[in-house]
Amino acid sequence: MRLVIARCSVDYSGRLNAHLPLATRLLVHKGDGSLLVHSDGGSYKPLNWMSPPCTLTVEEPDAATAEDGVIEVWRVVHAKSGDALHVRIHQVVHDSSHELGIDPGLQKDGVESDLQRLLAEQVGVVGEDLTLVRREFPTAIGPVDLLLRDPAGGTVAVEVKRRGDIDGVEQLTRYLELLNRDPHLAPVTGVFAAQEIKPQARVLASDRGIRCVTLDYDEMKGIESGAPRLF
């Protein structure tokens, strides 16, 4: 990866045209060929960029461009679309290259499988005196995330989501219709459990007799969540 801080202007031509006037910016040229133009603001989003597959060539400025103070021109062309990014560099403040190696990729924490595992270990979050029958309980239309038993012998089907929306409620509704046909499981009630549940999903769940439970992932992991509480 090459990092260059330079006073430069940038022009993008192709499906749309865009111009960045002369200013000091960070140019990031990655090993995959992409080029990103950043300012000291705007968080992670670059001002302009060219995604791979693309090639970068460094050109000498012509006489007229050199008279304007340009010392070199970067020309980045997309291999498929032909879109081009022209960076006219007036001054290089910093120029360094770094070998980062192979990145192992993002390992997400708090995905649905993590929530499901924690909830299976802490079924008391769903309700008192419940016991776990099985995770990923198989049905003809897909596995139910958690199947629990209540003290009275009834069954509780739990659908676990990070963000609960109407589609999740519909999914649980289909599971409940199927499970209640099994005399060994009926009566089966439903619980829709998620870190965040949209208002429309709550309304639909309530209308169908499905109970909603909001999950605090940090608290379930044994970490202070920072969520406001009275005590």
NORSULHU-V379138 format. One record per backbone hydrogen bond with DSSP energy under -0.5 kcal/mol. CO is the residue of the C=O (numbers start at 1). NH is the residue of the N-H. If there is no record, write none. Layout:
CO|NH, CO|NH
This chain:
1|98, 2|4, 2|29, 3|96, 4|6, 4|27, 5|93, 5|94, 6|8, 6|25, 7|90, 7|91, 8|23, 9|88, 10|20, 11|86, 12|18, 13|84, 18|12, 19|21, 20|10, 23|8, 23|25, 25|6, 25|27, 26|28, 26|38, 27|4, 27|29, 28|30, 28|36, 29|2, 30|33, 34|30, 35|50, 36|28, 36|38, 37|47, 37|48, 38|26, 39|41, 42|45, 48|37, 50|35, 53|79, 55|77, 57|59, 57|75, 59|73, 62|66, 63|67, 64|68, 65|68, 65|70, 66|69, 72|89, 73|59, 73|75, 74|76, 74|87, 75|57, 75|77, 76|85, 77|55, 78|82, 83|78, 84|13, 85|76, 85|87, 86|11, 86|88, 87|74, 87|89, 88|9, 89|71, 89|72, 91|7, 91|93, 94|5, 96|3, 98|100, 106|108, 111|114, 111|115, 112|116, 113|117, 114|118, 115|119, 116|120, 117|121, 118|122, 122|125, 123|126, 123|127, 127|130, 131|149, 134|147, 137|144, 139|142, 144|137, 145|136, 146|158, 147|133, 147|134, 148|156, 149|131, 150|153, 154|150, 155|189, 156|148, 156|158, 157|191, 158|146, 158|160, 159|193, 161|195, 162|164, 162|195, 162|196, 163|165, 164|198, 165|168, 165|169, 166|170, 167|171, 168|172, 169|173, 170|174, 171|175, 172|176, 173|177, 174|178, 175|179, 176|180, 178|181, 179|182, 181|183, 182|185, 182|186, 187|155, 187|189, 189|157, 190|211, 191|159, 191|193, 192|213, 193|161, 194|215, 196|164, 198|202, 199|203, 200|204, 201|205, 202|206, 203|207, 204|208, 205|210, 206|209, 211|192, 213|194, 213|215, 215|217, 216|220, 217|221, 218|222, 218|223, 219|222
